[in-house]
Amino acid sequence: MTQSSGLLLSKYPLWLQWVGAFGVMLKLFACGLSVGWASPYLASFTSGTAPFPATTDEVSWMASTYQLGRFPGAILGAVGVQYFGGKIVIIGNAVVLLISWILVIVSNSVPWIYAARFLSGLCAEAANICYPLYLGDISSPSIRGTLMVLAINGLTFGIVAGYAIGPYVSMRVFSGIGVALIIGCIVIVTLLPQSPYYLVSKNKTKEAENSVLSYNRKADVQLEMDLIRKFVARTESITFTDRLRELNLPKNRKYGLILIALIFFMQTSGMNVLITYTESIATRGMLSLISPSTMPITLGGLTILGAWTSMYYVDKFERKTVWVFSTAGLAVNLIALGTHFYLLDVGVDPSYLQWLFILSVSIYGAFSSMGMGSIPYILLSELFGSNIRTLAICICCSVGGLSGFVGIYGYQYLLEVIAESYIYWITGAWVFVALIFGLVLVPNTKGKTLTEIQDVLLEN
């Protein structure tokens, strides 16, 4: 190592943590592309301009199969993390997502799209399992929340890129971009050290010490190793039945139920609906000031702004404060969106309502990424001991997959039975319930090591 490179590493001792977060961000960017794919290409199937025909019901299932894939993805992700560690699961997950993009490239009928969407949903939820654990293990307490948000921002960037690119390129070219991103992710993550927590759990002490020093050049290796050993001390001797029994202890049951509720609130807050059907909603909302196909890009742009803004304050304020701020903004904008559709229903000239639709949808995107979309995953990486956290996260993310499916399919059903304005008003009231829930029950974990968090939770 040259003197200049040594000085650089001394000045930026945590640089490899940022590289790890960037590698995960690339993976989530590709996952985001698969989410953003839905708005332009489902609209093309509906309008008959897609490469092959699809019925209205088949288009609905193209959206829903993504959500169905999330349930098995949560189970596979949890099992994989337990036995192979977060790094290996991220790489394997990336390979499966690569296959899903290849399926879209070669597709010539609807079943190919079903298979691709199912696999991409599976990969997205498996990633939700492994990346909070992996980044939680390799990151320092002072920047853990920031690294999490950086990685989560990859999903937002991917969605926006899908909105922006989709209307102008074919599905096959779009999928080729996804392939390139996944290859970049695989290369970066392959070169990173395994998590020191995983290595200690496998009795690879020397490799764990090297991993600690790689991720933090100024670390007190012995102190860090002592903390890690304390955290994983009970992992090897505990059976699956013991894990279930420990998960059912009052403290773990309490925080498990809180996380399940937070994820359920997030998945049923309208995020998935607006992401998937932005262009269709803009068309029904009689948007004319800008093209309905441009509205997803506007939504995505504000979502990115909110995501980057949250990087600067997520580790400066308590998790509870961030959650309350985000949900308050979401509730107000959902009510505003419902008001827009109500005014259309009573005959108000759409030209007077353009500003209301654009502002409510765009600002909704900003607030969604300012806390509600990130806090549950930050807490997933923090609240459970090493011997039960994969099981706990598996259960939480399985609920997320099922509730995501309910949110998407329920929206389609409600459109047929009630006015669209009432859907957004009901959702806004539901998000306000989420605000109250978070204000009362979200724990404070800012700035604490994983071991310190466990000690504090045991005292409560």
N, C-alpha and C positions, 0 to 999 in steps of 0.2 A: 504494500500500500504506500503510495507517495505521500509526502508531507502535506501537499495541498489537499488531497482527498481525505487525509486524516483530520485536517482542520475543518473541512466541510462536514464530516460526520460528527465531529465534536460540537459544531455549531448547531446541527440539526439532528440530535440523537434519536428522534422519533420518526425519521424519514421513512423507514420501512413500514411503519404502521400506516402511513399515508398511501404508500404504494399498494399495500394490501387492500385498503379501502377503495383505491382506484380500480384494482382488478375486480373486486366485487361489484363496483359500480358499472363496469363494462358488462358484466353478466346481467345485472338488473336492467341495464340499458336495452339489451337484447330482449329481455322479458317485457320491457315497456313497449318495444316495437310490436311485439305480438298482441299487446293490449290495444295500442294505437291503430293497429291493422284493422280493427273492427269497424271504426267509424267510416273511413272511405270505402272499404271493400264490401262491407255489408250493404252500404248504400248502392254500390254498383250492381250487386246481385239483385237488389230490390228493383232497380231501374232497368235491368236487363242488359247492362253494358259490360258485364263480367265475361271472362273467357268461356264460361259454360253456364247453362241455366240452373236456377234453383227456385223452388217454391217459397212462398212467404213463411210457411212452417219450417222449411229447411233452413232458411236464413235465421230464424229465431233459435233453432238448435245449434247453428254455428256459434252463436253468442253463448249459449248455455253450456255446450260441451267443454268450453274453457273452464267454466266454474266447476263442472263435474270432475274434471281432472285434478282439481286441487285437493280433494279428499284423499285419494290414494297417495298423492304427492306428499302430504303431511306425514303419512305413516312411513313411506319409504325414506323420506328425509330424516325422520327421527331414528329409525333403525340404522341408517347409514352413518349418522353422526356418532351414535353410540359405539359402533364397531370399527369405523374407519377414520373418524375425525372430520372436522369441518372442511379442511382443505381438500381431501379426497372426494367428499360429497359434492363440493362446488365444481370440481373438475368433471366428475361423472355426470352431474346435472347439466353441465354445459354441453357435454357430448349428446345427451338426449335432446336438448333444445336444438342442437345442430341438425339432428335427424328430423325434427319437426319442420324446420325451415326447408330442408331438402324435399320433404313431402309436399310442401306448397309449390316448390319449383316444378316438380314432376306431375302435379295434380291435373286431372282432366275430367273429374266428376266430384260431386258433393262428398262422398265418403272419404276421399283423400283429405278434404278440408276438416271433416269431423276428426279424423285421426290426428292431424296436425294440431288442431285446437286443443284436443284432449291432452296431448303430450306437452304443449306449451303451458297449459294450466297446471299439469303435474309438476313441471319444472319450476314454475313460479312459486308454488307452495313449498316445494322441497327447498328452494332457495330461501324462503321466509323462515324455514326451520334452521338451516345451517349458517346463514350469514350473521344473524345476531349472536350466535354462540361463538363463531370463529372470530368476529371482530371484537366481541366482548372479552374473549380470552387474550387477544394480542394487544389490546389498546390500554393506554394509561388512563386512570380515572379522570384526569384533567381534560382529556379530549375525546373520551369515549362517545359521548352524545354527539359531538361534532362529526366524528368518523361515521357513526351510524347514519346521520342525516346526509352526509356526503354520498354514502352508498345508496341510500333510499332515493336520493336525487337522480340516480341513474335511471330508476324506473320512470320518474317524471320526465326526464329528458327523452327517454325512449318513446314514451307516449306522444309527446309533442312532435318528435321527429316523424313518428308514424302519421300524425295528422298533416304535417307539412309536406312530407314526401309522397304519401299515398295517392293524392289526387293527380299526380303528374308522372308516375311511373307505373309499369305493369306489376302485377303481383309477383312475378318471377324475379324482376330486378329488385324489388323491395326485399324479397327473401334473401337475395344474394348479399345485400347489405347486412342482414342479420347474421349470415354465415361468417362474414368477415369480422364482425364484432366478437362473435363467440370464439373464433380462432385466437384473437388477441387476448381475450380473457383466459383461455386455456394456457397460453404461453406464459402470461404474467403469473398466474396463481401456481403453476407448476414449479416456477423458480423460487417461490416463497417458502420459508421454513414452516413446518407444522406447528400448530399451537403448543406452547409449553404445557398447558393444562392437559392436553391429550397425551403428550409424551410422558408426563409424570404418571398419568393413569396407566400407562403401559410399561412403567418402570424403566424408561429410557432416560436416566438421570442426566447423563452427559449431554445428550442431544437436547434435552429440555433446557439445560444451562446455556448452551449455545443459542437456543431459540430466544431465551430471555434477553441475552446480550445483543442478538441481532435486531430485535424489535425495540430495544432501548439501550443505546450505547453508554448511557450514564447510569444504568440500573445497578443497584446493590444486589448482585446475583444471589448471594446467600439469603438475604432477607426476602427477596422475591420467591425463591424456591421454598422457603419455609412457609410463606403465605399460601403458595400453590399446593404444597403438600397438605396443609391444614384443610384447604378447600376440597381436595379430592380424596381425603384420607379414607372415607368409608366406601368409596366407589367399587372396589374390587370384590369385597366380601358380600355385598348386598344382592339378594335375589330379586327377580321380577315381582314376586309377591311382597317382598319387603318394600320395594319401590312403591307399589300401590298403597301399602299400609302407611308409608311415610307421607305420600302425597295426600293421604286422607287425614293427616294430623291437622288440628285446627288452624295453625298458622299457614300451612301450605294450601289447605283447602280454601281458606279465605282469599289468599292472593291468587290462587288458580281461578276461582270464580270471578274475582275482579277482572283478571285479564281476559277471561272468556267473554265477560260482559263488554269490556272495552272493544274487543275485536268484533263482537256482534254489532255493537253500535256503529263502528267504523264501516262494516260491510253493508249495513242497512241505512246509511246516512245519505244515500243518493250518489255517492262517488262513482260506483260502478256503472250506474245508469247514465250519468252525464258523460262519463268517459266513453262508453260504448255507443251511445245514441245521440251524441252532440249534434251532428248534422241533421238527423231526423227531427230532433226536438226544435232546432232552429227553423226548419221548414214548417212545422206545425205552428210555431210561434210567429209565423208570417214575417220573418226577418227579411228586410229588403235593403237596409242601409249598407250592409255588406253581404256578400254571398254566404249562404248557409254552409258551404264547404270551407269557408274561411273561419267560421266561428270556432271550430275545434282548435285551430292554431292560436286564436286569441285566448281561449280558455287555457291552453297549454302554456302560453307565454306568461300569463299571470301565475299559473301554478309553479313554474320555474322561479319566478320572482319571489313567491312565497317560500319556496324550498330553500333558496339561497339566503333569504333573510333569516330563516329559522336557524341556519348554521351559526349565525353570530350570537343568538340569544339562547339556544337550547341548553347550553351548559352554564348560562348565567342566571337562569331562573329555575325554580323548582318544576318538576314534571307536571304537577297539578296546575300550576299557573299557566303553563303553555297549553295544556289541554282545554282549560276553561276559555282562554282567549280564542283558540281556534274554533271550538264548538259554538261560541257566541256568534262569531262571524258567519258560520255556516247556517245557523238557524235563521238569522236575519235575512240572508240572501235567498234561502229557500222560500221564505214567506214572500219576499219580493217577487220571486219567479212565479209563485202561485198567483199573486196579485196580477201579474202581467196576463196570464192565461184567463183569469176571471174577467178582466176588463175586455179582453177579446171576445169572450163569450157573451157579454152584455152589449156588444156592438160598438165599442170604442174604436175609432179609426186607428189601424195598426201603425200608421206613420207617426202618431203621437207617442207610441210606446217603444220605439226602437231602442232608445237609451236605457229603458228599464230592463229589457231583456239582456242587452249586451253587458250592462254593469252587473246585474245579478248573477249571471252565469260566470263571467270573468272573475269577479271578486270571490265567488264561491270557490273557484279553483285555487286562488291565492290562499284562502283560509284553510282549505283542505290539506295543503302541504305545510302549513305553519304549525301543525301539532297533531291533529286527529289521525293523519296518515302515518305519523312517525312514532308517537309516544308509546303505543302498544308494543312496537317492535323493540324500542329501547328498553322497556321494562321486561320484555321477554328475555333479554340478555342478562338481566340483573337480579331477578327476584328469587330464583330457585338455586338450591345447592346442586353440586355437580352430579350427585347420585340420582336425582329425580328430574333434572331440568329438561332432558330430552323427552321424557315421557310427558311432562307438563306441557312443553311446547307443542308436542305432537297433538295432544288433546285440544289445545287452544287453536292451533292452525287448522285442524280438522273441522272445528266449529266454524272457523273463518271461511273455509271452502264451501261448506254446506249453506252458511248464511249468505255468501256471495251468490250462490245459485238461486236461493230464495229471493234475494233482492232483485236480480235480473228477471227471473221468470215471473215473480210477483208483480213487477212493474208492467210487464206486457199484459198480464191478466187484468190489473186495475184499469189500464187504459180502455178496456172494453166495457167496464161496468160503472165507472164514475168519471166525472169531468177531470181533466188533467190538472186544473188548478187545485183541486182538493188533494191530489196525490202529493204535491209539493208542500201544501200547508200541513198535511199530516206528518210528512217527513220532517218538516221544520220543527213541529212540536216534539217529535221523537228525538231530534238532536238536542233540543232544550233539556229533555230528560237526561240525555247523556252528559250535558253540562253539569247538572245537579249531582249526578252520580259521581263524576270525576272530582267535583269540588269536595265531596264528602269522603271519598274512598281511595283516590289515587295516592300511593305512598310517595314520600320524598326520598330520592336516591342520589341526587346531584352531588358529584364530587367525591363519592365514596368508592373504595375498592370493593370487589365482589365479596371478599371476606368480611369487611366492615358492614356491608349491607345485610349479610346473613346474621351478624351479631346484633344489629339494631332490630331486625325483624323478630328475632328470638325474644327480645325484651318486650315487644308489644303484645 
